[in-house]
Amino acid sequence: MKEKYNKKEKRLRRHKRIRAKIFGTKIKPRINIFISNKHIYAQAIDDIQKVTLTSVSDFELKNKDKKLNLSKKIGLLLAEKLLKMKINKAVFDRGGFKYHGRVKNIAEGLREEGIKC
């Protein structure tokens, strides 16, 4: 009989397939996204040295807003941090999540500030 997977297991399987194909470097880091029910996290990772270059979460934002608006602000804030590090290209890793809603807003925020991903 065919096994059934829950939502988390499906997302982790998708993420594993994605990670097999993409990786980040110091010049072009991988932007990893994680979204829980309450919070949003994003980080820039150098996979060669296995180091997180910078990270952002909704804890850093002072004002609370709708989750969609927070995700856009997180993308903008991460882009500002990357531009200070003189990084203007990145590889976007959606973390196994579907590319819509909060994930899409983070990517749009990055692109608005000038990060090519």
MODELLER restraints for C-alpha pairs under 7 A, 6 or more apart:
rsr = mdl.restraints
at = mdl.atoms
rsr.add(forms.Gaussian(group=physical.xy_distance, feature=features.Distance(at['CA:11:A'], at['CA:96:A']), mean=4.84, stdev=0.5))
rsr.add(forms.Gaussian(group=physical.xy_distance, feature=features.Distance(at['CA:11:A'], at['CA:97:A']), mean=6.29, stdev=0.5))
rsr.add(forms.Gaussian(group=physical.xy_distance, feature=features.Distance(at['CA:12:A'], at['CA:96:A']), mean=6.29, stdev=0.5))
rsr.add(forms.Gaussian(group=physical.xy_distance, feature=features.Distance(at['CA:14:A'], at['CA:96:A']), mean=4.79, stdev=0.5))
rsr.add(forms.Gaussian(group=physical.xy_distance, feature=features.Distance(at['CA:15:A'], at['CA:95:A']), mean=5.14, stdev=0.5))
rsr.add(forms.Gaussian(group=physical.xy_distance, feature=features.Distance(at['CA:15:A'], at['CA:96:A']), mean=4.03, stdev=0.5))
rsr.add(forms.Gaussian(group=physical.xy_distance, feature=features.Distance(at['CA:23:A'], at['CA:30:A']), mean=6.14, stdev=0.5))
rsr.add(forms.Gaussian(group=physical.xy_distance, feature=features.Distance(at['CA:23:A'], at['CA:47:A']), mean=5.97, stdev=0.5))
rsr.add(forms.Gaussian(group=physical.xy_distance, feature=features.Distance(at['CA:24:A'], at['CA:30:A']), mean=4.33, stdev=0.5))
rsr.add(forms.Gaussian(group=physical.xy_distance, feature=features.Distance(at['CA:24:A'], at['CA:45:A']), mean=6.35, stdev=0.5))
rsr.add(forms.Gaussian(group=physical.xy_distance, feature=features.Distance(at['CA:24:A'], at['CA:46:A']), mean=5.09, stdev=0.5))
rsr.add(forms.Gaussian(group=physical.xy_distance, feature=features.Distance(at['CA:24:A'], at['CA:47:A']), mean=5.13, stdev=0.5))
rsr.add(forms.Gaussian(group=physical.xy_distance, feature=features.Distance(at['CA:24:A'], at['CA:91:A']), mean=6.56, stdev=0.5))
rsr.add(forms.Gaussian(group=physical.xy_distance, feature=features.Distance(at['CA:25:A'], at['CA:46:A']), mean=4.66, stdev=0.5))
rsr.add(forms.Gaussian(group=physical.xy_distance, feature=features.Distance(at['CA:25:A'], at['CA:47:A']), mean=5.96, stdev=0.5))
rsr.add(forms.Gaussian(group=physical.xy_distance, feature=features.Distance(at['CA:25:A'], at['CA:48:A']), mean=5.97, stdev=0.5))
rsr.add(forms.Gaussian(group=physical.xy_distance, feature=features.Distance(at['CA:26:A'], at['CA:46:A']), mean=5.24, stdev=0.5))
rsr.add(forms.Gaussian(group=physical.xy_distance, feature=features.Distance(at['CA:27:A'], at['CA:87:A']), mean=6.33, stdev=0.5))
rsr.add(forms.Gaussian(group=physical.xy_distance, feature=features.Distance(at['CA:28:A'], at['CA:89:A']), mean=5.31, stdev=0.5))
rsr.add(forms.Gaussian(group=physical.xy_distance, feature=features.Distance(at['CA:28:A'], at['CA:90:A']), mean=4.65, stdev=0.5))
rsr.add(forms.Gaussian(group=physical.xy_distance, feature=features.Distance(at['CA:28:A'], at['CA:91:A']), mean=6.65, stdev=0.5))
rsr.add(forms.Gaussian(group=physical.xy_distance, feature=features.Distance(at['CA:29:A'], at['CA:44:A']), mean=5.66, stdev=0.5))
rsr.add(forms.Gaussian(group=physical.xy_distance, feature=features.Distance(at['CA:29:A'], at['CA:45:A']), mean=5.33, stdev=0.5))
rsr.add(forms.Gaussian(group=physical.xy_distance, feature=features.Distance(at['CA:29:A'], at['CA:46:A']), mean=5.27, stdev=0.5))
rsr.add(forms.Gaussian(group=physical.xy_distance, feature=features.Distance(at['CA:29:A'], at['CA:90:A']), mean=5.06, stdev=0.5))
rsr.add(forms.Gaussian(group=physical.xy_distance, feature=features.Distance(at['CA:29:A'], at['CA:91:A']), mean=6.12, stdev=0.5))
rsr.add(forms.Gaussian(group=physical.xy_distance, feature=features.Distance(at['CA:30:A'], at['CA:44:A']), mean=5.47, stdev=0.5))
rsr.add(forms.Gaussian(group=physical.xy_distance, feature=features.Distance(at['CA:30:A'], at['CA:45:A']), mean=5.11, stdev=0.5))
rsr.add(forms.Gaussian(group=physical.xy_distance, feature=features.Distance(at['CA:30:A'], at['CA:46:A']), mean=6.63, stdev=0.5))
rsr.add(forms.Gaussian(group=physical.xy_distance, feature=features.Distance(at['CA:30:A'], at['CA:90:A']), mean=5.82, stdev=0.5))
rsr.add(forms.Gaussian(group=physical.xy_distance, feature=features.Distance(at['CA:30:A'], at['CA:91:A']), mean=4.62, stdev=0.5))
rsr.add(forms.Gaussian(group=physical.xy_distance, feature=features.Distance(at['CA:30:A'], at['CA:92:A']), mean=5.90, stdev=0.5))
rsr.add(forms.Gaussian(group=physical.xy_distance, feature=features.Distance(at['CA:30:A'], at['CA:93:A']), mean=6.39, stdev=0.5))
rsr.add(forms.Gaussian(group=physical.xy_distance, feature=features.Distance(at['CA:31:A'], at['CA:42:A']), mean=6.72, stdev=0.5))
rsr.add(forms.Gaussian(group=physical.xy_distance, feature=features.Distance(at['CA:31:A'], at['CA:43:A']), mean=5.57, stdev=0.5))
rsr.add(forms.Gaussian(group=physical.xy_distance, feature=features.Distance(at['CA:31:A'], at['CA:44:A']), mean=4.54, stdev=0.5))
rsr.add(forms.Gaussian(group=physical.xy_distance, feature=features.Distance(at['CA:31:A'], at['CA:45:A']), mean=6.41, stdev=0.5))
rsr.add(forms.Gaussian(group=physical.xy_distance, feature=features.Distance(at['CA:31:A'], at['CA:90:A']), mean=6.60, stdev=0.5))
rsr.add(forms.Gaussian(group=physical.xy_distance, feature=features.Distance(at['CA:31:A'], at['CA:91:A']), mean=5.96, stdev=0.5))
rsr.add(forms.Gaussian(group=physical.xy_distance, feature=features.Distance(at['CA:31:A'], at['CA:92:A']), mean=4.92, stdev=0.5))
rsr.add(forms.Gaussian(group=physical.xy_distance, feature=features.Distance(at['CA:31:A'], at['CA:93:A']), mean=5.55, stdev=0.5))
rsr.add(forms.Gaussian(group=physical.xy_distance, feature=features.Distance(at['CA:32:A'], at['CA:42:A']), mean=5.58, stdev=0.5))
rsr.add(forms.Gaussian(group=physical.xy_distance, feature=features.Distance(at['CA:32:A'], at['CA:43:A']), mean=5.33, stdev=0.5))
rsr.add(forms.Gaussian(group=physical.xy_distance, feature=features.Distance(at['CA:32:A'], at['CA:44:A']), mean=6.36, stdev=0.5))
rsr.add(forms.Gaussian(group=physical.xy_distance, feature=features.Distance(at['CA:32:A'], at['CA:92:A']), mean=6.73, stdev=0.5))
rsr.add(forms.Gaussian(group=physical.xy_distance, feature=features.Distance(at['CA:32:A'], at['CA:93:A']), mean=4.94, stdev=0.5))
rsr.add(forms.Gaussian(group=physical.xy_distance, feature=features.Distance(at['CA:32:A'], at['CA:94:A']), mean=6.35, stdev=0.5))
rsr.add(forms.Gaussian(group=physical.xy_distance, feature=features.Distance(at['CA:32:A'], at['CA:95:A']), mean=6.26, stdev=0.5))
rsr.add(forms.Gaussian(group=physical.xy_distance, feature=features.Distance(at['CA:33:A'], at['CA:41:A']), mean=5.90, stdev=0.5))
rsr.add(forms.Gaussian(group=physical.xy_distance, feature=features.Distance(at['CA:33:A'], at['CA:42:A']), mean=4.60, stdev=0.5))
rsr.add(forms.Gaussian(group=physical.xy_distance, feature=features.Distance(at['CA:33:A'], at['CA:43:A']), mean=6.79, stdev=0.5))
rsr.add(forms.Gaussian(group=physical.xy_distance, feature=features.Distance(at['CA:33:A'], at['CA:93:A']), mean=6.57, stdev=0.5))
rsr.add(forms.Gaussian(group=physical.xy_distance, feature=features.Distance(at['CA:33:A'], at['CA:94:A']), mean=5.56, stdev=0.5))
rsr.add(forms.Gaussian(group=physical.xy_distance, feature=features.Distance(at['CA:33:A'], at['CA:95:A']), mean=5.58, stdev=0.5))
rsr.add(forms.Gaussian(group=physical.xy_distance, feature=features.Distance(at['CA:34:A'], at['CA:40:A']), mean=6.14, stdev=0.5))
rsr.add(forms.Gaussian(group=physical.xy_distance, feature=features.Distance(at['CA:34:A'], at['CA:41:A']), mean=5.16, stdev=0.5))
rsr.add(forms.Gaussian(group=physical.xy_distance, feature=features.Distance(at['CA:34:A'], at['CA:42:A']), mean=6.37, stdev=0.5))
rsr.add(forms.Gaussian(group=physical.xy_distance, feature=features.Distance(at['CA:34:A'], at['CA:95:A']), mean=6.40, stdev=0.5))
rsr.add(forms.Gaussian(group=physical.xy_distance, feature=features.Distance(at['CA:35:A'], at['CA:41:A']), mean=6.24, stdev=0.5))
rsr.add(forms.Gaussian(group=physical.xy_distance, feature=features.Distance(at['CA:39:A'], at['CA:58:A']), mean=6.30, stdev=0.5))
rsr.add(forms.Gaussian(group=physical.xy_distance, feature=features.Distance(at['CA:40:A'], at['CA:57:A']), mean=5.66, stdev=0.5))
rsr.add(forms.Gaussian(group=physical.xy_distance, feature=features.Distance(at['CA:40:A'], at['CA:58:A']), mean=5.77, stdev=0.5))
rsr.add(forms.Gaussian(group=physical.xy_distance, feature=features.Distance(at['CA:40:A'], at['CA:71:A']), mean=6.91, stdev=0.5))
rsr.add(forms.Gaussian(group=physical.xy_distance, feature=features.Distance(at['CA:41:A'], at['CA:56:A']), mean=5.95, stdev=0.5))
rsr.add(forms.Gaussian(group=physical.xy_distance, feature=features.Distance(at['CA:41:A'], at['CA:57:A']), mean=4.37, stdev=0.5))
rsr.add(forms.Gaussian(group=physical.xy_distance, feature=features.Distance(at['CA:41:A'], at['CA:58:A']), mean=6.86, stdev=0.5))
rsr.add(forms.Gaussian(group=physical.xy_distance, feature=features.Distance(at['CA:42:A'], at['CA:55:A']), mean=5.75, stdev=0.5))
rsr.add(forms.Gaussian(group=physical.xy_distance, feature=features.Distance(at['CA:42:A'], at['CA:56:A']), mean=5.32, stdev=0.5))
rsr.add(forms.Gaussian(group=physical.xy_distance, feature=features.Distance(at['CA:42:A'], at['CA:57:A']), mean=6.26, stdev=0.5))
rsr.add(forms.Gaussian(group=physical.xy_distance, feature=features.Distance(at['CA:43:A'], at['CA:52:A']), mean=6.84, stdev=0.5))
rsr.add(forms.Gaussian(group=physical.xy_distance, feature=features.Distance(at['CA:43:A'], at['CA:54:A']), mean=5.73, stdev=0.5))
rsr.add(forms.Gaussian(group=physical.xy_distance, feature=features.Distance(at['CA:43:A'], at['CA:55:A']), mean=3.99, stdev=0.5))
rsr.add(forms.Gaussian(group=physical.xy_distance, feature=features.Distance(at['CA:43:A'], at['CA:56:A']), mean=6.13, stdev=0.5))
rsr.add(forms.Gaussian(group=physical.xy_distance, feature=features.Distance(at['CA:44:A'], at['CA:52:A']), mean=5.89, stdev=0.5))
rsr.add(forms.Gaussian(group=physical.xy_distance, feature=features.Distance(at['CA:44:A'], at['CA:53:A']), mean=5.45, stdev=0.5))
rsr.add(forms.Gaussian(group=physical.xy_distance, feature=features.Distance(at['CA:44:A'], at['CA:54:A']), mean=5.38, stdev=0.5))
rsr.add(forms.Gaussian(group=physical.xy_distance, feature=features.Distance(at['CA:44:A'], at['CA:55:A']), mean=6.19, stdev=0.5))
rsr.add(forms.Gaussian(group=physical.xy_distance, feature=features.Distance(at['CA:45:A'], at['CA:51:A']), mean=5.88, stdev=0.5))
rsr.add(forms.Gaussian(group=physical.xy_distance, feature=features.Distance(at['CA:45:A'], at['CA:52:A']), mean=4.40, stdev=0.5))
rsr.add(forms.Gaussian(group=physical.xy_distance, feature=features.Distance(at['CA:45:A'], at['CA:53:A']), mean=5.58, stdev=0.5))
rsr.add(forms.Gaussian(group=physical.xy_distance, feature=features.Distance(at['CA:46:A'], at['CA:52:A']), mean=6.18, stdev=0.5))
rsr.add(forms.Gaussian(group=physical.xy_distance, feature=features.Distance(at['CA:46:A'], at['CA:53:A']), mean=6.68, stdev=0.5))
rsr.add(forms.Gaussian(group=physical.xy_distance, feature=features.Distance(at['CA:56:A'], at['CA:74:A']), mean=6.57, stdev=0.5))
rsr.add(forms.Gaussian(group=physical.xy_distance, feature=features.Distance(at['CA:56:A'], at['CA:78:A']), mean=6.08, stdev=0.5))
rsr.add(forms.Gaussian(group=physical.xy_distance, feature=features.Distance(at['CA:57:A'], at['CA:74:A']), mean=6.73, stdev=0.5))
rsr.add(forms.Gaussian(group=physical.xy_distance, feature=features.Distance(at['CA:58:A'], at['CA:70:A']), mean=6.86, stdev=0.5))
rsr.add(forms.Gaussian(group=physical.xy_distance, feature=features.Distance(at['CA:58:A'], at['CA:74:A']), mean=6.78, stdev=0.5))
rsr.add(forms.Gaussian(group=physical.xy_distance, feature=features.Distance(at['CA:68:A'], at['CA:101:A']), mean=6.77, stdev=0.5))
rsr.add(forms.Gaussian(group=physical.xy_distance, feature=features.Distance(at['CA:68:A'], at['CA:102:A']), mean=5.39, stdev=0.5))
rsr.add(forms.Gaussian(group=physical.xy_distance, feature=features.Distance(at['CA:68:A'], at['CA:105:A']), mean=6.91, stdev=0.5))
rsr.add(forms.Gaussian(group=physical.xy_distance, feature=features.Distance(at['CA:71:A'], at['CA:102:A']), mean=5.50, stdev=0.5))
rsr.add(forms.Gaussian(group=physical.xy_distance, feature=features.Distance(at['CA:71:A'], at['CA:105:A']), mean=5.77, stdev=0.5))
rsr.add(forms.Gaussian(group=physical.xy_distance, feature=features.Distance(at['CA:71:A'], at['CA:106:A']), mean=5.26, stdev=0.5))
rsr.add(forms.Gaussian(group=physical.xy_distance, feature=features.Distance(at['CA:72:A'], at['CA:105:A']), mean=4.87, stdev=0.5))
rsr.add(forms.Gaussian(group=physical.xy_distance, feature=features.Distance(at['CA:72:A'], at['CA:106:A']), mean=5.04, stdev=0.5))
rsr.add(forms.Gaussian(group=physical.xy_distance, feature=features.Distance(at['CA:72:A'], at['CA:109:A']), mean=5.05, stdev=0.5))
rsr.add(forms.Gaussian(group=physical.xy_distance, feature=features.Distance(at['CA:73:A'], at['CA:109:A']), mean=6.76, stdev=0.5))
rsr.add(forms.Gaussian(group=physical.xy_distance, feature=features.Distance(at['CA:74:A'], at['CA:106:A']), mean=6.41, stdev=0.5))
rsr.add(forms.Gaussian(group=physical.xy_distance, feature=features.Distance(at['CA:75:A'], at['CA:106:A']), mean=4.30, stdev=0.5))
rsr.add(forms.Gaussian(group=physical.xy_distance, feature=features.Distance(at['CA:75:A'], at['CA:107:A']), mean=6.36, stdev=0.5))
rsr.add(forms.Gaussian(group=physical.xy_distance, feature=features.Distance(at['CA:75:A'], at['CA:109:A']), mean=4.28, stdev=0.5))
rsr.add(forms.Gaussian(group=physical.xy_distance, feature=features.Distance(at['CA:75:A'], at['CA:110:A']), mean=4.83, stdev=0.5))
rsr.add(forms.Gaussian(group=physical.xy_distance, feature=features.Distance(at['CA:76:A'], at['CA:109:A']), mean=4.74, stdev=0.5))
rsr.add(forms.Gaussian(group=physical.xy_distance, feature=features.Distance(at['CA:76:A'], at['CA:110:A']), mean=5.52, stdev=0.5))
rsr.add(forms.Gaussian(group=physical.xy_distance, feature=features.Distance(at['CA:76:A'], at['CA:113:A']), mean=6.18, stdev=0.5))
rsr.add(forms.Gaussian(group=physical.xy_distance, feature=features.Distance(at['CA:79:A'], at['CA:110:A']), mean=5.18, stdev=0.5))
rsr.add(forms.Gaussian(group=physical.xy_distance, feature=features.Distance(at['CA:79:A'], at['CA:113:A']), mean=5.95, stdev=0.5))
rsr.add(forms.Gaussian(group=physical.xy_distance, feature=features.Distance(at['CA:79:A'], at['CA:115:A']), mean=6.33, stdev=0.5))
rsr.add(forms.Gaussian(group=physical.xy_distance, feature=features.Distance(at['CA:88:A'], at['CA:114:A']), mean=6.68, stdev=0.5))
rsr.add(forms.Gaussian(group=physical.xy_distance, feature=features.Distance(at['CA:88:A'], at['CA:115:A']), mean=4.72, stdev=0.5))
rsr.add(forms.Gaussian(group=physical.xy_distance, feature=features.Distance(at['CA:88:A'], at['CA:116:A']), mean=6.23, stdev=0.5))
rsr.add(forms.Gaussian(group=physical.xy_distance, feature=features.Distance(at['CA:89:A'], at['CA:115:A']), mean=5.41, stdev=0.5))
rsr.add(forms.Gaussian(group=physical.xy_distance, feature=features.Distance(at['CA:89:A'], at['CA:116:A']), mean=4.69, stdev=0.5))
rsr.add(forms.Gaussian(group=physical.xy_distance, feature=features.Distance(at['CA:89:A'], at['CA:117:A']), mean=6.09, stdev=0.5))
rsr.add(forms.Gaussian(group=physical.xy_distance, feature=features.Distance(at['CA:90:A'], at['CA:115:A']), mean=6.85, stdev=0.5))
rsr.add(forms.Gaussian(group=physical.xy_distance, feature=features.Distance(at['CA:90:A'], at['CA:116:A']), mean=6.15, stdev=0.5))
rsr.add(forms.Gaussian(group=physical.xy_distance, feature=features.Distance(at['CA:90:A'], at['CA:117:A']), mean=5.02, stdev=0.5))
rsr.add(forms.Gaussian(group=physical.xy_distance, feature=features.Distance(at['CA:91:A'], at['CA:117:A']), mean=5.40, stdev=0.5))
rsr.add(forms.Gaussian(group=physical.xy_distance, feature=features.Distance(at['CA:92:A'], at['CA:117:A']), mean=5.73, stdev=0.5))
rsr.add(forms.Gaussian(group=physical.xy_distance, feature=features.Distance(at['CA:94:A'], at['CA:103:A']), mean=6.73, stdev=0.5))
rsr.add(forms.Gaussian(group=physical.xy_distance, feature=features.Distance(at['CA:111:A'], at['CA:117:A']), mean=6.98, stdev=0.5))
